[in-house]
Amino acid sequence: MAIQARPNVGKLASLVGNIAQIDGDYGTPIPALKFRRCSSATDPMPCIYGLGLVLIVQGGKRITLGDEIFDYGAGQSLITTVDLPVVSYITRASSAEPFLGMWLELNARVIAQLAAEMEFAMPLQVSTMRAMSVVTLDEGLQDALTRLVRLLAEPPLIPLLAPLIQQEIVVRLLNGGHGPCLRRLVAAGSPSQQIAKVIAWLQQHYTENVPIDDLAAKAHMSPSTFRQHFRAVVGMSPLQYLKNLRLQDARQRMLNENLDAGSAAVRVGYESASQFSREYSRLFGEPPNRDIKRMRESTWARDGHLY
């Protein structure tokens, strides 16, 4: 999915580049705001994208979600409204023009509160749609994001002004191209909201053996309707989603806790070590031990939530 007309984000690129001067991920004094710089294209990386806004200010990326492909570049923003297992990689980057990106974590409660106070020109249709969208940055949103980044140069003002600018950003997102995606997340009783609630529950219980019928009951849907809506929102079946959560967690446990593959498999709910190894290799491209060795040698071995 590619969108063409892109605004000039040179000022934002300059601001981000002044902070992210060498390759890596950068936290900021605004906890929800992070930057990334990379001077070369990267290999595909399975990871989890949570509720947030990704903006590329230089370079390009490709995200695959199930069978769907999202290509986007400088001046384009990507929203995810639930935790989504994706494959992410940088496609355009060089030493002369490194990839520069920013991530802003969003708060579902704030989105719901502001959406309830707003009046929208178009009523929200009760339908299910993908929990990810790519939109070209508009002038108002670009201005708000630029002010948020510039605020990093005034630390005493951050506690007072950052929350206000972040609220403005949410309002502009709700009123712009990402609006339908965000509004479905918080629309009471909508299929998308019911699926989001099940996903939030799964985030806490994915190591358990949970029948799909029980998940459907939590969403107040029949099993067949639940599968249909789940795939529409997430881009994969509930079983595929559950496998992704388990395998991503196992990978991080092996990286961070030095667990062997067998122990990690048991921790995340697998009863068969051979099944774990097969499914791990299918997702990450290599058996667990070989993949973890490669990850430890990589500068991009992070916490599994890349942007």
C-alpha positions in Angstrom: 0.0 0.0 0.0 1.8 3.1 -1.2 0.8 6.8 -1.0 2.6 9.3 -3.2 2.2 13.1 -2.5 4.5 13.7 0.3 5.2 17.0 2.2 8.6 18.5 2.8 9.7 17.4 6.3 13.2 18.8 6.0 12.9 20.8 9.2 11.8 17.8 11.2 14.6 15.7 9.6 17.1 18.3 10.7 15.7 18.4 14.3 15.7 14.6 14.6 19.1 14.3 12.9 20.6 16.7 15.4 19.5 14.5 18.3 20.1 11.1 16.6 23.6 11.6 15.4 24.7 8.0 15.3 22.8 4.9 14.4 20.5 3.6 17.2 17.3 4.1 19.1 16.8 7.2 21.2 14.5 7.8 24.1 13.7 11.4 25.1 12.7 13.4 28.2 9.1 13.0 26.7 8.6 9.3 27.6 6.2 8.7 24.7 8.5 10.1 22.1 11.4 8.1 20.6 13.7 8.4 17.6 15.6 6.0 15.4 18.5 6.5 13.0 20.0 3.8 10.7 22.6 4.3 7.9 21.8 1.2 5.9 18.9 -0.9 4.8 18.0 -3.7 7.3 16.9 -7.3 7.1 13.2 -8.1 7.7 12.6 -8.2 11.5 9.4 -9.8 13.0 8.3 -7.5 15.9 5.3 -6.1 17.6 3.9 -2.6 16.8 1.8 -1.2 19.7 -0.7 1.7 19.8 1.2 4.6 18.4 2.2 6.9 15.5 5.3 6.3 13.4 6.6 9.1 11.2 9.4 8.8 8.7 11.3 12.0 8.2 14.0 10.6 6.0 14.4 7.3 4.1 11.8 4.5 3.7 10.4 1.4 5.3 8.2 -1.6 4.5 5.8 -3.2 6.9 4.1 -6.5 6.2 1.0 -7.5 8.2 -0.2 -10.9 7.3 -0.5 -10.8 3.5 -0.7 -7.0 3.3 2.3 -4.7 2.5 2.7 -1.1 3.6 5.4 0.9 1.9 6.0 4.4 3.2 8.6 7.1 3.3 9.5 10.6 4.3 6.4 12.7 5.1 4.1 9.7 5.7 2.8 8.4 9.0 1.6 5.0 10.1 -0.8 4.3 12.9 -1.4 1.1 14.7 -4.3 0.8 17.1 -3.7 -2.6 18.7 -0.6 -4.7 19.3 0.2 -6.1 15.8 2.8 -8.8 14.9 4.5 -7.4 11.8 7.6 -7.8 9.8 9.4 -4.5 9.6 12.5 -3.4 7.6 14.2 -0.2 6.4 14.3 -0.1 2.6 16.0 3.3 2.0 19.0 4.4 4.0 22.6 5.4 3.4 25.5 7.1 5.2 24.8 10.2 3.3 21.0 10.1 3.9 20.3 7.8 6.9 16.9 6.6 7.8 15.4 8.9 10.4 12.1 8.1 12.1 10.1 9.0 15.2 7.6 7.1 17.3 4.9 8.6 19.5 3.1 6.3 21.8 -0.6 7.0 22.0 -3.0 6.6 25.0 -6.3 4.8 24.3 -8.0 6.6 27.2 -7.0 10.0 25.9 -8.2 9.1 22.4 -11.6 8.0 23.7 -12.0 11.2 25.8 -11.1 13.6 23.0 -13.2 11.6 20.4 -16.2 11.9 22.7 -15.8 15.7 22.8 -15.4 16.2 19.1 -17.9 16.6 16.3 -17.1 14.8 13.0 -18.3 15.8 9.5 -18.8 12.1 8.6 -20.6 9.6 10.9 -18.5 6.5 11.7 -19.8 3.5 9.9 -20.2 0.4 12.0 -17.7 -1.8 10.2 -14.4 -3.6 10.9 -11.2 -2.3 9.4 -7.5 -3.0 9.6 -5.8 -1.7 12.8 -3.1 -0.1 10.8 -3.2 2.8 8.3 -0.7 4.9 6.3 -1.5 8.5 5.7 0.4 11.4 4.2 1.3 14.0 6.9 -0.8 17.2 6.8 0.5 20.6 7.6 -1.3 21.0 11.0 0.0 17.6 12.3 3.5 18.3 11.0 3.5 21.7 12.8 2.4 20.0 16.1 5.0 17.3 15.8 7.7 19.8 15.0 6.8 21.8 18.2 6.9 18.7 20.3 10.4 17.9 19.1 11.6 21.5 19.5 10.3 21.3 23.1 13.1 18.9 23.9 15.4 21.9 23.9 13.4 23.5 26.8 13.5 20.8 29.5 11.7 23.0 32.2 8.7 23.5 29.9 8.3 19.8 29.0 6.0 18.8 31.9 3.7 21.7 31.2 3.6 21.8 27.5 4.2 18.3 26.2 0.8 16.9 27.4 -1.0 19.8 25.7 0.9 19.3 22.4 0.3 15.5 22.6 -3.5 16.1 23.0 -3.4 18.4 20.0 -1.7 15.7 18.0 -4.4 13.2 19.0 -7.1 15.7 18.0 -5.5 16.3 14.6 -5.1 12.5 14.1 -8.8 12.0 14.9 -9.8 14.8 12.5 -7.5 13.6 9.7 -6.9 10.5 7.5 -6.2 8.3 10.5 -9.4 9.3 12.2 -11.6 6.4 11.1 -9.0 3.9 12.3 -8.7 5.6 15.7 -12.4 6.1 16.2 -13.2 2.5 15.6 -10.8 1.6 18.4 -12.8 3.6 20.9 -16.4 3.3 19.5 -18.4 1.6 22.2 -19.7 -1.8 21.1 -18.1 -1.7 17.7 -16.5 -4.9 16.4 -13.1 -3.3 16.3 -13.4 -2.3 20.0 -14.5 -5.8 20.9 -11.6 -7.3 19.1 -9.2 -4.7 20.7 -10.5 -5.8 24.2 -9.8 -9.5 23.4 -6.3 -8.6 22.1 -5.6 -6.7 25.4 -6.7 -9.8 27.3 -4.5 -12.0 25.2 -1.5 -9.8 26.0 -1.9 -10.9 29.6 -2.9 -14.5 29.1 -1.2 -15.8 25.9 0.8 -18.5 27.8 -2.5 -20.2 28.7 -4.4 -22.7 26.6 -7.4 -20.6 25.6 -10.0 -22.2 23.2 -11.0 -19.9 20.3 -14.7 -20.3 21.4 -13.8 -18.7 24.8 -12.2 -15.7 23.0 -15.3 -15.4 20.8 -17.5 -15.3 24.0 -15.3 -12.5 25.4 -16.1 -10.5 22.2 -19.8 -11.4 22.4 -19.6 -13.0 19.0 -20.1 -16.4 17.5 -16.9 -18.2 16.8 -17.2 -17.8 13.0 -18.0 -14.0 13.3 -15.2 -13.6 15.8 -12.7 -15.2 13.4 -13.9 -13.0 10.6 -13.7 -9.7 12.5 -10.3 -10.7 14.1 -8.7 -11.3 10.7 -10.2 -8.0 9.4 -8.6 -6.1 12.3 -5.3 -7.9 12.8 -4.6 -9.4 9.3 -4.3 -12.9 10.6 -6.2 -15.6 12.4 -6.5 -15.7 16.2 -4.3 -18.8 16.3 -1.6 -17.1 14.2 -1.7 -14.1 16.4 -1.4 -16.2 19.6 1.6 -18.0 18.0 3.3 -14.7 17.2 2.9 -13.4 20.8 4.4 -16.6 22.2 7.3 -16.7 19.8 8.1 -13.0 20.2 8.1 -13.4 24.0 10.2 -16.6 23.9 12.8 -14.8 21.7 13.0 -11.9 24.2 13.3 -14.3 27.1 16.2 -16.1 25.4 17.9 -12.8 24.7 17.4 -11.1 28.0 17.3 -14.0 30.5 19.7 -16.4 28.7 17.1 -19.1 28.7 17.6 -22.2 26.4 15.0 -22.9 23.8 13.3 -25.7 25.8 12.9 -23.5 28.9 11.6 -20.5 26.9 9.1 -22.8 25.1 7.6 -24.0 28.3 7.5 -20.4 29.7 5.3 -19.2 26.9 2.9 -22.1 26.8 4.4 -24.7 24.4 4.1 -28.4 25.4 6.3 -29.7 22.5 9.9 -28.4 22.1 10.0 -29.7 18.5 6.8 -27.8 17.6 8.2 -24.7 19.2 11.4 -25.1 17.1 9.5 -25.6 13.9 7.2 -22.6 14.4 10.1 -20.4 15.6 12.1 -21.2 12.5 9.1 -20.5 10.3 8.6 -17.0 11.8 12.2 -15.9 12.3 13.9 -17.8 9.5 16.4 -19.8 11.7 16.3 -22.3 14.6 16.2 -20.7 18.1 19.9 -21.1 19.0 21.2 -19.8 15.7 18.8 -16.9 15.6 19.7 -15.8 19.2 23.4 -15.9 18.4 22.8 -13.7 15.4 20.6 -11.3 17.4 23.3 -11.0 20.1 25.8 -9.9 17.5 23.3 -7.4 16.0 23.2 -3.8 17.0 19.4 -4.0 16.6 18.7 -6.6 19.3 16.2 -4.5 21.1 13.1 -5.2 23.2 11.0 -6.7 20.4 9.1 -3.4 19.8 10.8 -1.8 16.9 9.6 1.2 14.9 
